[in-house]
Amino acid sequence: MAAAGMTVAMLYWNKDLVDRIVTKDPWYLPIWFMHPTTAVPYEGDGPEIKEFNRLMRDPQRRVNAEAAVLQAVKKRILKSQLDIGQWEGFASPFWMTFALASPPRGWSRKYLAISLTSLDVVERPVPSGSVMRLSVVMYPRATAAGLQAFSTSIFNSVYDMFNAEKPMGAYQPPAVQRNPYPNSLPESDESEKQAPTVPLLPSGIVIALHEAASNAQQTLTKELSRDYLKNLPPPPRGWVIADGTVRLVGTELALIFDFKVAFNPKNNEQCLIYGMTTRHHTRRRGMRIQTFEKPSLPPPPPQPIKHQQPTAPQPEQQLSRKSDHSHEQQPRTLEKPSIPVQTPVAPEQPQRPPPPQSEVPRPQEAPRKR
């Protein structure tokens, strides 16, 4: 009875699996290698071409697609090991073209379909992502490069540690020996056997291990990304390829490069970068470049809040406040608007010209004495 109850409980909790085994799809076991299939061309009035035409006719959708492509390019540049300084934005020259991706060829494999009623050999398509992941895993160059970087770093660190020469007159700390306490009891042989002895590694070896692990991790990540780009699957059916040139600016470096990005026209956030080739790079050296977006500076640090204690108002301030309240409480009287009065101005009299020099009376001369 107990076994029957446990069986019923297991079937109840796994009823989805039982339903799938009995009534739905059978189990598929791969029995052969993958092989490529021919690509199916687009139809003249197919949904892929209709969606692409809608994208090209709508200017707002094109602007949003361009912004999504540039955002994907920006993320790839900031994640790379290229030091451009602080990000400032994109600048001219800039152009971008859209084209519908060619229909990709597929992959298929033979499977053994196992069900309760039949046992058949069928052929099913394989997703392109699975093909790419299998190609990357089966390509051992990244793992070999990571192990080589780790062993090289360890060997160099140990070699430098053993061949390091002490400089002349270097300080050597004295050896400190502590005497055992007089009241300490002698330990038995059993306690010494039970106490685990863990050897401590020198600090130099620990630092060397950390450096070797970091170098191996960086090399492995770099090689895996290279293998990923090398084995990147073609764009899915109906995606759009954006091809163009862009100039981006940082505080230390300005770059001009070509890019090739595929995105989903129904969801611009789904992007795949297929190529980024540097065409030109220049050190900034203080030159000013106008960008399409404002520089993203860090926010200013918060200022400390000063707690001020309330002070008692002085008598002069109280008197001034009372006088202000009394002025505010008095009713305001309406004043008659004053009209400016213009006083008459007398006409200007013309000035006489000065008399000629002949008519000007000469001063009388004093008589001469004889």
Protein Blocks (a to p, Z undefined) as FASTA:
>chain_A
ZZmmmmmmmmmmmmmmmmmmmmmccddddfbdcdddddddddfkbmklmmmmmmmmmmkl
mmmmmmmmmmmmmmmmmmmmbdebjafbdcddddddddddddddddddddddddfkbccd
ddddddfklmmmmmmmmpmklmmmmmmmmmmmmmmmmmmmmmpccdehiacddddddddd
fklccddfklmmmpccdddddfklmmmmmmmmmmmmmmmmmmmmmmmmmmpccddehiac
dddddddddfkbccdddddddddfklmklccdfbdcdfbdcdfklpacddfbdcdddddd
dddddddddddddfklmmmmmmmmmmmmpccddddddddddddddddddddddddfklpc
cdddddddZZ
